[in-house]
Amino acid sequence: QVQLVESGGGLVQPGGSLRLACVASGRTFSLYVMGWYRQAPGKQRELVATISSGGSTNYADSVVCRFTISRDNAENTVYLQMNSLKSEDTAVYYCKAEHTWSRSSYWGQGTQVTVSS
């Protein structure tokens, strides 16, 4: 069982930046593909970015060149640096961990990001 706790959300003006963090419990963090997803009101949850155990990254087209996902395996933490934020980035952001071999997956409870002037 893996528990994920997100932090770093909040209210920011358009063009601003935020950094989200997700801390995972357990001793096998490096074996998980970590991801950030988001869900806006009335919309389905969508992929934002993922990072493999080896550090390979993948981004949604809507966030390329604005968001950066990274991980610190020593601290069991995955980050999402969000720059040049737009109103359409407003959503609840969720952290997900998926085991590389078993594909078992776990979700955090989410953190609200609101981009508004």
Contacts in CASP RR format, 6 or more apart in sequence:
PFRMAT RR
TARGET T0000
AUTHOR 0000-0000-0000
METHOD contacts of the structure
MODEL  1
QVQLVESGGGLVQPGGSLRLACVASGRTFSLYVMGWYRQAPGKQRELVAT
ISSGGSTNYADSVVCRFTISRDNAENTVYLQMNSLKSEDTAVYYCKAEHT
WSRSSYWGQGTQVTVSS
1 25 0 8 1.000
1 106 0 8 1.000
2 24 0 8 1.000
2 25 0 8 1.000
2 26 0 8 1.000
2 32 0 8 1.000
2 97 0 8 1.000
2 106 0 8 1.000
3 24 0 8 1.000
3 25 0 8 1.000
3 106 0 8 1.000
3 108 0 8 1.000
4 22 0 8 1.000
4 23 0 8 1.000
4 24 0 8 1.000
4 25 0 8 1.000
4 95 0 8 1.000
4 96 0 8 1.000
4 97 0 8 1.000
4 106 0 8 1.000
4 107 0 8 1.000
4 108 0 8 1.000
4 109 0 8 1.000
5 22 0 8 1.000
5 23 0 8 1.000
5 108 0 8 1.000
5 109 0 8 1.000
6 20 0 8 1.000
6 21 0 8 1.000
6 22 0 8 1.000
6 93 0 8 1.000
6 94 0 8 1.000
6 95 0 8 1.000
6 108 0 8 1.000
6 109 0 8 1.000
6 110 0 8 1.000
6 111 0 8 1.000
7 20 0 8 1.000
7 21 0 8 1.000
7 22 0 8 1.000
7 23 0 8 1.000
7 111 0 8 1.000
8 18 0 8 1.000
8 19 0 8 1.000
8 20 0 8 1.000
8 21 0 8 1.000
8 111 0 8 1.000
9 18 0 8 1.000
9 20 0 8 1.000
9 93 0 8 1.000
9 111 0 8 1.000
9 112 0 8 1.000
9 113 0 8 1.000
10 18 0 8 1.000
10 111 0 8 1.000
10 112 0 8 1.000
10 113 0 8 1.000
10 114 0 8 1.000
11 114 0 8 1.000
11 115 0 8 1.000
11 116 0 8 1.000
12 18 0 8 1.000
12 85 0 8 1.000
12 113 0 8 1.000
12 114 0 8 1.000
12 115 0 8 1.000
13 115 0 8 1.000
13 116 0 8 1.000
13 117 0 8 1.000
14 85 0 8 1.000
14 86 0 8 1.000
14 87 0 8 1.000
14 115 0 8 1.000
14 116 0 8 1.000
14 117 0 8 1.000
15 83 0 8 1.000
15 84 0 8 1.000
15 85 0 8 1.000
15 86 0 8 1.000
15 115 0 8 1.000
16 83 0 8 1.000
16 84 0 8 1.000
16 85 0 8 1.000
16 115 0 8 1.000
17 81 0 8 1.000
17 82 0 8 1.000
17 83 0 8 1.000
17 84 0 8 1.000
17 85 0 8 1.000
18 82 0 8 1.000
18 85 0 8 1.000
18 113 0 8 1.000
19 79 0 8 1.000
19 80 0 8 1.000
19 81 0 8 1.000
19 82 0 8 1.000
20 36 0 8 1.000
20 79 0 8 1.000
20 80 0 8 1.000
20 82 0 8 1.000
20 93 0 8 1.000
20 95 0 8 1.000
20 111 0 8 1.000
20 113 0 8 1.000
21 77 0 8 1.000
21 78 0 8 1.000
21 79 0 8 1.000
22 34 0 8 1.000
22 36 0 8 1.000
22 77 0 8 1.000
22 78 0 8 1.000
22 79 0 8 1.000
22 80 0 8 1.000
22 95 0 8 1.000
22 108 0 8 1.000
23 75 0 8 1.000
23 76 0 8 1.000
23 77 0 8 1.000
24 32 0 8 1.000
24 34 0 8 1.000
24 76 0 8 1.000
24 77 0 8 1.000
24 78 0 8 1.000
24 97 0 8 1.000
25 76 0 8 1.000
26 76 0 8 1.000
29 73 0 8 1.000
29 76 0 8 1.000
29 97 0 8 1.000
30 53 0 8 1.000
30 73 0 8 1.000
31 53 0 8 1.000
31 99 0 8 1.000
31 100 0 8 1.000
31 101 0 8 1.000
32 53 0 8 1.000
32 97 0 8 1.000
32 98 0 8 1.000
32 99 0 8 1.000
32 100 0 8 1.000
33 50 0 8 1.000
33 51 0 8 1.000
33 52 0 8 1.000
33 53 0 8 1.000
33 97 0 8 1.000
33 98 0 8 1.000
33 99 0 8 1.000
33 100 0 8 1.000
34 50 0 8 1.000
34 51 0 8 1.000
34 69 0 8 1.000
34 71 0 8 1.000
34 78 0 8 1.000
34 95 0 8 1.000
34 96 0 8 1.000
34 97 0 8 1.000
34 98 0 8 1.000
35 47 0 8 1.000
35 48 0 8 1.000
35 49 0 8 1.000
35 50 0 8 1.000
35 51 0 8 1.000
35 69 0 8 1.000
35 78 0 8 1.000
35 95 0 8 1.000
35 96 0 8 1.000
35 97 0 8 1.000
35 98 0 8 1.000
36 48 0 8 1.000
36 49 0 8 1.000
36 50 0 8 1.000
36 69 0 8 1.000
36 78 0 8 1.000
36 80 0 8 1.000
36 93 0 8 1.000
36 94 0 8 1.000
36 95 0 8 1.000
36 96 0 8 1.000
37 45 0 8 1.000
37 46 0 8 1.000
37 47 0 8 1.000
37 48 0 8 1.000
37 93 0 8 1.000
37 94 0 8 1.000
37 96 0 8 1.000
38 45 0 8 1.000
38 46 0 8 1.000
38 48 0 8 1.000
38 89 0 8 1.000
38 91 0 8 1.000
38 92 0 8 1.000
38 93 0 8 1.000
38 94 0 8 1.000
38 113 0 8 1.000
39 45 0 8 1.000
39 46 0 8 1.000
39 91 0 8 1.000
39 92 0 8 1.000
39 94 0 8 1.000
40 88 0 8 1.000
40 90 0 8 1.000
40 91 0 8 1.000
40 92 0 8 1.000
43 91 0 8 1.000
45 94 0 8 1.000
46 60 0 8 1.000
47 58 0 8 1.000
47 60 0 8 1.000
48 59 0 8 1.000
48 60 0 8 1.000
48 63 0 8 1.000
48 67 0 8 1.000
48 69 0 8 1.000
48 80 0 8 1.000
48 93 0 8 1.000
49 57 0 8 1.000
49 58 0 8 1.000
49 59 0 8 1.000
49 60 0 8 1.000
49 63 0 8 1.000
49 67 0 8 1.000
49 68 0 8 1.000
49 69 0 8 1.000
49 80 0 8 1.000
50 57 0 8 1.000
50 58 0 8 1.000
50 69 0 8 1.000
51 57 0 8 1.000
51 58 0 8 1.000
51 69 0 8 1.000
51 70 0 8 1.000
51 71 0 8 1.000
51 78 0 8 1.000
52 100 0 8 1.000
53 100 0 8 1.000
55 71 0 8 1.000
57 69 0 8 1.000
59 67 0 8 1.000
59 69 0 8 1.000
62 88 0 8 1.000
63 82 0 8 1.000
63 89 0 8 1.000
66 82 0 8 1.000
66 83 0 8 1.000
66 84 0 8 1.000
66 85 0 8 1.000
67 80 0 8 1.000
67 81 0 8 1.000
67 82 0 8 1.000
67 83 0 8 1.000
68 80 0 8 1.000
68 81 0 8 1.000
68 83 0 8 1.000
69 78 0 8 1.000
69 79 0 8 1.000
69 80 0 8 1.000
69 81 0 8 1.000
70 78 0 8 1.000
70 79 0 8 1.000
70 81 0 8 1.000
71 77 0 8 1.000
71 78 0 8 1.000
71 79 0 8 1.000
72 78 0 8 1.000
72 79 0 8 1.000
78 95 0 8 1.000
80 93 0 8 1.000
82 89 0 8 1.000
82 113 0 8 1.000
85 113 0 8 1.000
85 115 0 8 1.000
86 115 0 8 1.000
87 115 0 8 1.000
87 116 0 8 1.000
88 115 0 8 1.000
89 113 0 8 1.000
89 115 0 8 1.000
90 113 0 8 1.000
90 114 0 8 1.000
90 115 0 8 1.000
90 116 0 8 1.000
91 112 0 8 1.000
91 113 0 8 1.000
92 110 0 8 1.000
92 111 0 8 1.000
92 112 0 8 1.000
92 113 0 8 1.000
93 110 0 8 1.000
93 111 0 8 1.000
93 112 0 8 1.000
93 113 0 8 1.000
94 107 0 8 1.000
94 108 0 8 1.000
94 109 0 8 1.000
94 110 0 8 1.000
95 107 0 8 1.000
95 108 0 8 1.000
95 110 0 8 1.000
96 105 0 8 1.000
96 106 0 8 1.000
96 107 0 8 1.000
96 108 0 8 1.000
97 105 0 8 1.000
97 106 0 8 1.000
98 104 0 8 1.000
98 105 0 8 1.000
98 106 0 8 1.000
99 105 0 8 1.000
END
